[in-house]
Amino acid sequence: MKRLLSALVTSCLLFNLQAFAQEDWPEPQTQGDVTFVSGGIGESERSAMEAMKSDYNLNLLFAAKGTGEFLADVNVRIADAQGNTVVEAVADGPFLFARLKPGNYTVLAEKDGRVLRQNAKVGGGKRASLAFYWPAE
């Protein structure tokens, strides 16, 4: 009986710890065929984003040039090779990860009126990681 009670208590404890650990995880969103997630404010959310990173084939980072200070509230637009917008969002933190179909994409990131643009190729098991750096004010 003691073993059964001990096993029950341990199971409940582990379940609650897992639920607590994922409580701070940013919620994935979907636009059309694309699932994406953004965040990374604070240590626990940054750790959660790092744990989720491998589930997405496009990883974006937003920071200030020179200082490396992370930036949030970045307007992001991802367009396919034909120029069709597949994601349009505001990043809730310094990271935005997207799960895209294989192909070539253009990523526009805008912060305080300044637009930066980069191209990405995803697919064939390859992940694209892009870093956007704005001049420090």
C-alpha positions, 0 to 999 in steps of 0.5 A: 500500500505504501508503494502504491501511495508513493507512486501516486504522489510521485506521478502527481508531482511530476505531472504538476511540475511538467504543467508548471514548466510549460505554463510560461511557454508561448502559444503557437499561432497559425496563419494559413498553412504556417504555424509560428511562435514568438516570445523570449522575454525573461529567462523562463520564456527564453528557455521555453523558446529554445526548447521549441526551436527545433520544431520550426524551420525558420528561426528569427532573432531581433536585437540592437546592433552593438549592444546585442540588447534583445528587441520585441514588438517587431513587425514581421512579414514573411512572403513566399517566392511569388510575393504572397504573404504567408505570415504577418505578425508582431513578435512578442519577444526577440524570437520568432520561429515559423514552420514553413513549406520548403521554398524561398522566402523574403522576411521583412522586419520593421522596428520603429519605422526602420525596415530590414530585409533578408532572404531565407531558404528552407526545406530538405531538412534544412533550417534557416536562422536569420538575425536582424540588428537595428542600430542602437538609439 
